[in-house]
């Protein structure tokens, strides 16, 4: 009686059968790995989708308000943003207790309001370089650009309070969001934001960008049938 099934076949046939069995096994392993990779990729995609949704579903816990003779502004802020602002308020109170110079006090009042503007800018510059590798980073870049742009009227006021500040600096939110719109050919939206940044007085080559965007819009119109 043969010791195993291969004894029913000659040596050549046995070798072929072993080779075929080995190939089938390897194919099965490769197929299993491929299916596992697909499952992992699906899991990663689902996790990224949930994270993107979470990025836009941040809960707001407080309302920021600013009001003077010609600006009445309010916006909802997150718990993190509220902590940033409260810290700046406490710092201003500390300065007022030890510093009698009105110019210094005005400078720190300016810093109080600029705390949120600076926070948004820091988040933009953190996420912007990662936007092409991480979908979540792109969404958060856009979100913080929009937040900083929304807050821009208060930031303009705050810079004007500081007796040591002359003019407005560059604005990360406008600059980065215009660049993102340019990357995808959204010339009209990029032009709208460029005009707003220029009108508010933020530093930058806004006039040149506006001319370039207007030229792109004209070319696009001429290409249409």
Backbone bond lengths (Angstrom), bond angles and torsions (degrees), N, CA, C in turn:
res aa  C-N    CA-C-N  psi(-1)  N-CA   C-N-CA  omega(-1)  CA-C   N-CA-C  phi
1 X - - - 1.465 - - 1.523 108.25 -
2 X 1.350 119.72 136.10 1.465 121.09 -177.78 1.509 110.86 -67.13
3 X 1.348 114.54 144.59 1.459 119.75 -179.42 1.517 111.37 -69.15
4 X 1.351 118.35 -32.88 1.468 121.22 176.43 1.512 108.36 -149.40
5 X 1.320 116.75 174.56 1.468 121.08 -173.74 1.519 111.93 -62.99
6 X 1.340 117.75 -29.68 1.457 119.23 -178.33 1.512 112.56 -67.18
7 X 1.344 117.66 -18.98 1.458 120.42 178.91 1.516 111.52 -68.41
8 X 1.357 118.82 -16.57 1.459 120.97 176.86 1.523 110.91 -71.57
9 X 1.359 117.61 -18.03 1.463 121.50 -174.54 1.521 109.04 -113.97
10 X 1.346 114.97 156.76 1.454 118.42 176.66 1.527 109.75 -72.34
11 X 1.324 117.20 173.36 1.458 121.74 -173.39 1.520 111.74 -62.01
12 X 1.331 117.53 -38.18 1.466 120.65 -178.03 1.522 110.96 -67.05
13 X 1.359 114.94 -46.14 1.470 118.70 179.11 1.526 110.77 -64.54
14 X 1.321 115.76 -38.18 1.464 119.49 179.53 1.527 110.79 -62.11
15 X 1.334 115.62 -41.11 1.465 119.65 179.78 1.521 110.55 -63.73
16 X 1.359 116.54 -39.84 1.465 119.90 178.94 1.522 111.05 -63.97
17 X 1.343 114.84 -42.97 1.459 118.59 -178.58 1.528 110.99 -65.10
18 X 1.322 117.73 -39.95 1.463 121.15 177.77 1.528 110.20 -62.86
19 X 1.338 115.65 -41.82 1.462 119.92 179.61 1.513 111.77 -64.04
20 X 1.362 116.35 -42.88 1.463 120.47 179.30 1.531 110.76 -64.58
21 X 1.331 115.60 -42.03 1.460 119.59 -179.90 1.535 110.53 -63.17
22 X 1.334 115.09 -39.79 1.461 119.12 179.96 1.521 111.20 -65.09
23 X 1.362 115.75 -40.90 1.464 118.89 179.69 1.525 111.14 -66.01
24 X 1.338 115.67 -41.18 1.467 119.19 178.38 1.522 111.40 -62.51
25 X 1.334 115.44 -39.86 1.472 119.79 179.16 1.532 110.38 -63.93
26 X 1.366 115.35 -46.33 1.461 118.95 179.91 1.520 111.53 -63.12
27 X 1.344 116.24 -38.75 1.464 120.27 177.62 1.522 110.43 -62.71
28 X 1.339 114.79 -40.15 1.464 118.98 178.98 1.516 111.49 -64.35
29 X 1.338 116.30 -40.38 1.463 120.73 178.21 1.517 110.64 -64.07
30 X 1.359 115.73 -44.59 1.454 120.27 179.97 1.525 111.06 -63.46
31 X 1.354 114.98 -41.18 1.464 119.05 178.37 1.521 110.42 -63.61
32 X 1.330 115.16 -42.03 1.459 119.09 178.14 1.520 111.85 -62.11
33 X 1.329 116.29 -41.36 1.455 120.21 178.34 1.518 111.01 -64.65
34 X 1.339 115.78 -41.17 1.465 119.74 179.73 1.525 111.03 -62.68
35 X 1.349 115.23 -42.44 1.460 118.66 179.04 1.520 111.22 -66.49
36 X 1.339 115.69 -37.30 1.453 119.59 178.04 1.520 110.67 -64.88
37 X 1.343 116.52 -41.63 1.463 120.27 179.22 1.524 110.31 -63.54
38 X 1.345 116.41 -41.09 1.465 119.56 177.94 1.525 110.73 -60.81
39 X 1.322 115.52 -41.89 1.471 119.85 -179.67 1.527 110.72 -64.37
40 X 1.334 115.99 -41.48 1.467 120.12 179.00 1.525 110.45 -65.39
41 X 1.350 116.19 -42.08 1.463 120.08 178.91 1.523 111.19 -62.70
42 X 1.348 115.88 -40.33 1.471 118.98 177.94 1.525 110.48 -63.86
43 X 1.333 116.10 -40.49 1.453 120.59 179.39 1.532 110.53 -63.54
44 X 1.352 116.45 -42.60 1.463 120.23 179.23 1.525 110.71 -64.35
45 X 1.339 116.48 -41.71 1.462 119.95 179.93 1.522 110.98 -63.23
46 X 1.331 116.79 -41.11 1.456 121.07 179.42 1.531 110.51 -66.14
47 X 1.332 116.46 -40.81 1.459 120.15 178.46 1.521 110.57 -63.43
48 X 1.361 116.37 -41.80 1.470 120.29 179.08 1.528 110.65 -64.35
49 X 1.350 116.26 -38.60 1.469 119.76 178.63 1.517 110.71 -62.32
50 X 1.345 116.17 -44.38 1.468 119.34 179.68 1.519 111.38 -64.46
51 X 1.349 116.00 -38.00 1.461 119.73 179.18 1.522 110.91 -66.85
52 X 1.362 117.06 -38.56 1.460 119.58 177.78 1.512 111.04 -63.69
53 X 1.337 115.89 -42.66 1.455 119.70 178.07 1.527 110.37 -62.86
54 X 1.317 115.60 -40.81 1.467 120.39 179.48 1.517 110.91 -63.14
55 X 1.343 116.05 -36.23 1.465 119.86 -178.93 1.522 111.51 -61.51
56 X 1.343 116.33 -31.78 1.456 120.23 -179.32 1.519 112.83 -96.80
57 X 1.322 117.32 -1.87 1.457 121.05 -177.98 1.529 111.78 -111.29
58 X 1.330 115.93 24.42 1.458 118.59 -178.70 1.523 109.65 -61.01
59 X 1.308 116.27 134.16 1.454 121.05 -178.06 1.528 109.99 -80.00
60 X 1.310 114.55 133.75 1.457 120.22 177.56 1.520 108.93 -95.97
61 X 1.315 115.39 134.29 1.462 120.07 -173.07 1.520 113.70 -116.80
62 X 1.317 117.84 -5.11 1.463 119.71 -178.47 1.522 109.16 -153.50
63 X 1.320 114.86 167.88 1.458 120.80 176.64 1.522 108.83 -120.26
64 X 1.317 115.21 125.60 1.458 120.42 174.33 1.525 108.43 -90.07
65 X 1.343 116.14 135.79 1.464 120.65 178.31 1.527 110.09 -131.96
66 X 1.327 113.68 141.05 1.462 120.59 172.94 1.523 107.32 -138.08
67 X 1.330 116.38 133.26 1.455 119.60 -179.36 1.521 110.12 -146.58
68 X 1.315 115.63 129.96 1.460 121.26 169.37 1.531 107.84 -139.63
69 X 1.324 117.25 -162.61 1.459 119.41 -173.11 1.527 114.24 -65.42
70 X 1.330 117.58 -23.33 1.472 118.35 -177.97 1.531 114.23 -131.64
71 X 1.322 118.17 9.27 1.473 120.44 176.56 1.521 109.89 -141.17
72 X 1.308 115.59 124.05 1.468 122.09 174.36 1.523 106.33 -122.44
73 X 1.327 116.02 103.50 1.465 121.72 -169.65 1.515 110.29 -125.33
74 X 1.341 116.02 141.96 1.467 120.68 172.51 1.517 109.13 -148.37
75 X 1.331 115.89 149.59 1.462 121.22 174.13 1.521 108.72 -155.95
76 X 1.315 115.44 148.33 1.455 120.76 176.95 1.525 108.70 -77.35
77 X 1.328 116.69 141.20 1.462 120.88 179.44 1.524 109.96 -128.85
78 X 1.311 114.98 151.77 1.464 121.54 -179.57 1.520 110.50 -77.00
79 X 1.322 115.75 173.07 1.463 120.43 177.67 1.523 110.81 -61.16
80 X 1.324 116.95 -41.58 1.470 120.54 179.27 1.526 110.53 -63.44
81 X 1.323 116.53 -44.27 1.464 120.64 -179.74 1.536 110.88 -65.37
82 X 1.335 116.17 -37.63 1.465 120.08 177.38 1.524 110.90 -62.75
83 X 1.335 117.33 -39.05 1.475 120.81 178.34 1.524 110.80 -64.57
84 X 1.329 116.01 -40.59 1.466 120.03 178.38 1.525 110.18 -60.09
85 X 1.319 116.58 -46.14 1.464 120.71 -177.61 1.531 111.61 -68.85
86 X 1.328 117.02 -41.90 1.457 120.16 179.58 1.528 111.55 -63.15
87 X 1.302 116.91 -37.62 1.466 120.86 177.45 1.528 110.26 -61.97
88 X 1.337 116.40 -41.86 1.465 120.47 179.11 1.526 111.09 -67.47
89 X 1.326 117.35 -35.67 1.466 120.70 176.96 1.533 111.51 -64.46
90 X 1.325 115.64 -42.08 1.465 119.28 179.01 1.525 111.16 -64.20
91 X 1.333 115.67 -39.40 1.461 119.94 179.45 1.523 110.53 -63.24
92 X 1.328 117.77 -40.54 1.456 121.11 178.13 1.526 110.65 -61.08
93 X 1.329 117.13 -43.27 1.463 120.71 179.81 1.529 110.95 -63.12
94 X 1.327 116.40 -38.67 1.466 120.16 177.66 1.536 110.66 -62.86
95 X 1.318 115.85 -43.21 1.467 120.43 179.76 1.522 110.29 -64.28
96 X 1.329 117.91 -41.64 1.464 121.38 -179.21 1.527 112.36 -62.79
97 X 1.323 117.28 -27.58 1.461 121.00 -179.95 1.528 112.75 -74.80
98 X 1.319 116.39 -28.25 1.468 119.35 -173.81 1.530 113.19 -115.25
99 X 1.324 117.55 -8.90 1.458 120.67 -173.87 1.533 109.47 -124.11
100 X 1.327 116.35 120.41 1.466 120.52 -178.64 1.526 113.20 -97.08
101 X 1.315 116.77 -12.36 1.467 120.53 -179.11 1.529 109.11 -66.05
102 X 1.343 118.47 118.08 1.463 120.05 -177.39 1.529 113.55 -63.46
103 X 1.334 116.68 -31.21 1.471 119.17 179.02 1.531 110.91 -67.08
104 X 1.326 115.93 -39.33 1.469 119.63 178.09 1.526 109.98 -66.53
105 X 1.329 116.36 -40.58 1.456 119.44 178.53 1.533 111.29 -63.93
106 X 1.323 116.56 -39.71 1.468 120.02 177.10 1.527 110.76 -64.37
107 X 1.328 115.72 -38.68 1.467 119.19 178.82 1.522 111.00 -61.18
108 X 1.343 116.47 -41.46 1.465 118.95 -179.22 1.528 112.56 -77.06
109 X 1.316 116.50 -25.42 1.474 118.18 171.33 1.520 109.87 -66.84
110 X 1.326 115.71 -39.38 1.465 120.59 174.75 1.520 110.74 -59.61
111 X 1.333 116.12 -44.72 1.461 120.27 179.91 1.530 111.88 -62.43
112 X 1.327 115.79 -33.65 1.467 119.59 178.18 1.528 110.23 -58.27
113 X 1.313 116.26 -49.58 1.468 119.58 -178.76 1.528 112.10 -72.87
114 X 1.324 115.79 -30.99 1.467 118.89 -179.87 1.522 112.54 -77.00
115 X 1.322 117.72 -8.92 1.467 119.87 -179.13 1.526 111.14 -58.30
116 X 1.334 117.03 -41.37 1.467 119.53 179.26 1.525 111.18 -72.38
117 X 1.331 116.51 -41.55 1.471 120.80 176.37 1.531 110.21 -56.26
118 X 1.326 116.87 -46.40 1.471 120.97 -179.41 1.529 111.36 -67.55
119 X 1.324 116.40 -37.72 1.471 120.19 178.46 1.525 110.44 -61.25
120 X 1.321 116.76 -46.53 1.468 119.58 178.79 1.530 110.32 -60.99
121 X 1.326 116.46 -41.52 1.463 119.73 179.75 1.515 113.02 -63.74
122 X 1.325 116.58 -39.66 1.469 120.11 178.30 1.529 111.17 -63.34
123 X 1.323 116.67 -40.58 1.466 120.14 179.12 1.523 111.01 -66.32
124 X 1.326 116.54 -39.48 1.470 120.58 178.12 1.523 110.29 -59.94
125 X 1.331 116.57 -48.89 1.461 120.04 -176.49 1.522 112.31 -70.99
126 X 1.320 117.34 -21.24 1.470 120.67 175.99 1.527 110.44 -75.51
127 X 1.329 117.39 -44.46 1.459 120.60 -173.96 1.529 113.62 -87.49
128 X 1.321 117.95 -27.63 1.465 120.53 -174.03 1.536 113.44 -57.08
129 X 1.339 120.14 -46.12 1.469 118.88 -179.43 1.526 113.78 -64.22
130 X 1.342 118.08 -18.78 1.460 121.76 -177.17 1.531 113.06 -97.15
131 X 1.319 116.47 3.72 1.471 120.35 -169.44 1.521 113.73 -63.81
132 X 1.346 118.32 -30.78 1.463 120.66 -176.47 1.526 113.14 -82.70
133 X 1.340 117.02 -18.55 1.460 120.73 -179.93 1.534 112.39 -99.74
134 X 1.303 116.56 -25.04 1.463 120.51 -172.44 1.529 109.80 -130.49
135 X 1.338 118.39 111.34 1.474 120.58 179.87 1.527 112.11 -57.16
136 X 1.320 117.09 -35.02 1.459 120.15 179.18 1.522 110.37 -64.06
137 X 1.327 117.21 -39.92 1.463 120.58 179.44 1.526 110.78 -63.26
138 X 1.324 117.33 -37.44 1.465 120.67 177.94 1.526 110.61 -63.98
139 X 1.327 115.98 -45.96 1.462 119.74 -179.78 1.525 111.14 -62.67
140 X 1.321 116.75 -40.52 1.463 118.91 -179.75 1.531 111.77 -72.12
141 X 1.324 116.85 -33.11 1.463 119.42 173.60 1.517 110.20 -58.03
142 X 1.335 115.86 -49.92 1.463 120.38 -179.21 1.522 110.64 -62.09
143 X 1.323 116.26 -43.01 1.460 120.64 -178.14 1.520 111.30 -60.55
144 X 1.334 117.69 -46.75 1.463 120.09 -178.10 1.522 111.58 -73.27
145 X 1.327 118.22 -29.72 1.462 120.08 172.43 1.531 109.55 -61.23
146 X 1.320 115.88 -47.00 1.460 120.26 179.91 1.523 111.74 -63.79
147 X 1.329 116.69 -37.79 1.463 120.66 178.22 1.534 110.56 -64.70
148 X 1.322 116.71 -45.10 1.456 119.58 -177.84 1.530 111.24 -68.08
149 X 1.330 116.46 -36.65 1.467 120.30 177.13 1.526 110.46 -66.21
150 X 1.320 117.26 -41.44 1.455 120.80 177.31 1.528 110.78 -60.08
151 X 1.317 116.28 -37.89 1.463 122.26 -177.04 1.524 112.70 -81.39
152 X 1.325 118.23 -7.39 1.464 122.80 -172.57 1.528 114.38 -53.35
153 X 1.342 121.09 -40.19 1.477 119.46 179.55 1.533 112.68 -58.23
154 X 1.336 117.24 -37.27 1.466 120.56 177.97 1.525 110.01 -71.32
155 X 1.338 116.89 -39.69 1.466 120.02 179.53 1.528 110.81 -62.27
156 X 1.331 117.26 -39.22 1.466 120.89 177.28 1.524 109.74 -60.01
157 X 1.334 116.78 -45.52 1.462 121.41 177.37 1.526 111.30 -61.00
158 X 1.322 116.25 -43.03 1.462 120.99 -176.55 1.527 111.39 -64.40
159 X 1.324 117.34 -43.60 1.466 119.29 177.79 1.528 110.86 -62.92
160 X 1.331 115.83 -34.23 1.457 119.69 178.51 1.518 113.51 -68.73
161 X 1.326 117.98 -22.77 1.472 121.89 178.23 1.520 112.24 -72.81
162 X 1.310 117.31 -29.73 1.462 122.42 -172.06 1.529 110.01 -77.72
163 X 1.327 117.99 113.56 1.472 119.89 -179.18 1.522 113.76 -68.24
164 X 1.331 116.47 -11.74 1.462 120.19 -179.73 1.539 112.29 -101.30
165 X 1.335 116.31 3.29 1.465 120.87 -178.12 1.523 109.01 -107.22
166 X 1.322 115.61 131.51 1.459 120.37 179.77 1.525 109.36 -119.96
167 X 1.304 115.21 109.34 1.457 119.85 -179.47 1.520 112.18 78.09
168 X 1.326 115.02 177.26 1.463 121.19 -179.16 1.525 110.62 -98.99
169 X 1.333 117.62 144.76 1.469 120.98 176.02 1.537 110.02 -81.94
170 X 1.313 115.64 -169.98 1.466 119.75 174.13 1.524 109.38 -70.68
171 X 1.322 116.20 162.08 1.468 121.94 -176.95 1.525 108.47 -125.68
172 X 1.327 116.47 109.61 1.471 120.97 -175.91 1.521 112.00 -59.27
173 X 1.324 116.71 -41.20 1.464 119.83 -176.29 1.514 112.36 -60.68
174 X 1.332 116.60 -49.52 1.462 120.09 177.72 1.523 110.80 -63.18
175 X 1.325 115.96 -48.95 1.462 120.56 -174.49 1.529 111.83 -60.42
176 X 1.335 116.60 -48.49 1.461 119.98 -176.36 1.524 112.30 -71.70
177 X 1.318 117.14 -39.61 1.462 118.68 -177.90 1.529 111.14 -70.71
178 X 1.329 117.50 -37.38 1.464 119.96 174.11 1.527 110.03 -60.86
179 X 1.327 116.73 -42.62 1.470 120.22 178.90 1.524 111.60 -62.33
180 X 1.328 116.87 -40.21 1.463 120.60 178.71 1.521 110.98 -64.42
181 X 1.324 117.24 -41.74 1.463 120.11 177.33 1.525 110.92 -64.85
182 X 1.334 116.69 -37.02 1.466 119.99 178.09 1.525 110.64 -65.05
183 X 1.328 117.05 -38.29 1.463 121.10 -178.53 1.527 111.88 -59.72
184 X 1.332 116.64 -32.19 1.475 119.99 -177.13 1.525 112.10 -105.81
185 X 1.332 116.83 10.81 1.461 120.15 175.62 1.509 115.33 74.44
186 X 1.331 117.21 21.55 1.470 120.44 177.10 1.533 108.10 -88.23
187 X 1.331 115.28 71.65 1.458 120.36 -171.83 1.532 112.50 -65.48
188 X 1.320 117.65 -39.78 1.467 120.40 -176.99 1.526 111.71 -62.70
189 X 1.335 116.04 -43.84 1.458 119.58 -179.77 1.528 110.65 -68.69
190 X 1.331 116.21 -39.06 1.466 120.08 177.25 1.529 110.41 -63.03
191 X 1.328 116.51 -38.83 1.468 120.78 179.79 1.529 110.84 -67.09
192 X 1.316 116.98 -42.15 1.466 121.26 179.65 1.534 110.46 -58.85
193 X 1.340 117.08 -46.50 1.455 120.94 -179.40 1.532 111.77 -68.81
194 X 1.320 116.72 -35.85 1.467 120.06 179.19 1.522 110.77 -64.27
195 X 1.328 116.85 -41.96 1.461 120.45 176.97 1.530 110.81 -61.98
196 X 1.329 116.16 -41.61 1.463 119.32 -178.85 1.527 110.94 -65.42
197 X 1.345 116.45 -43.39 1.469 120.09 178.89 1.526 110.92 -61.48
198 X 1.324 116.38 -43.08 1.468 121.36 179.60 1.525 110.36 -64.50
199 X 1.331 116.91 -44.58 1.462 120.73 -178.65 1.530 112.04 -64.35
200 X 1.339 116.73 -34.96 1.461 119.77 178.88 1.520 112.33 -75.74
201 X 1.331 116.83 -17.69 1.464 120.56 174.80 1.511 116.13 97.50
202 X 1.357 117.64 15.71 1.459 119.68 -179.92 1.525 110.21 -71.47
203 X 1.326 115.10 140.56 1.464 120.26 -178.97 1.521 110.35 -65.08
204 X 1.318 115.92 144.90 1.462 120.73 178.38 1.515 110.08 150.45
205 X 1.338 115.89 168.15 1.465 120.44 -179.27 1.529 109.87 -85.68
206 X 1.329 116.63 53.80 1.459 120.90 -173.18 1.526 112.39 -65.49
207 X 1.315 117.97 -37.81 1.466 119.96 179.86 1.528 110.64 -61.57
208 X 1.336 116.56 -43.27 1.469 120.59 179.27 1.528 110.84 -67.05
209 X 1.318 117.40 -39.59 1.466 120.61 179.36 1.521 110.15 -66.07
210 X 1.325 116.05 -38.98 1.467 119.71 179.08 1.524 110.39 -63.52
211 X 1.328 117.46 -43.51 1.469 120.46 178.42 1.526 110.63 -61.94
212 X 1.317 116.70 -43.40 1.466 120.57 -179.77 1.529 111.28 -64.05
213 X 1.319 116.35 -41.82 1.461 120.28 -179.94 1.526 111.17 -67.36
214 X 1.321 116.44 -40.71 1.470 119.73 177.88 1.528 110.80 -62.14
215 X 1.328 116.44 -38.31 1.467 120.52 177.53 1.529 110.73 -65.19
216 X 1.333 116.76 -41.52 1.471 119.71 177.78 1.523 111.65 -63.69
217 X 1.317 116.41 -38.06 1.468 120.05 178.76 1.526 110.33 -66.27
218 X 1.358 117.15 -40.51 1.471 119.92 177.84 1.522 111.24 -63.42
219 X 1.333 116.32 -42.41 1.473 119.84 178.88 1.522 110.88 -62.34
220 X 1.332 115.66 -41.62 1.455 119.92 179.73 1.530 110.81 -63.23
221 X 1.322 116.54 -40.21 1.474 120.89 179.54 1.520 110.90 -66.06
222 X 1.337 117.19 -38.84 1.473 121.08 -179.67 1.515 111.92 -69.61
223 X 1.331 116.74 -28.34 1.474 119.87 -179.75 1.517 112.82 -76.45
224 X 1.322 116.45 -21.21 1.468 119.48 -177.79 1.523 109.50 -74.01
225 X 1.377 117.26 140.25 1.474 120.74 -178.83 1.533 111.43 -67.52
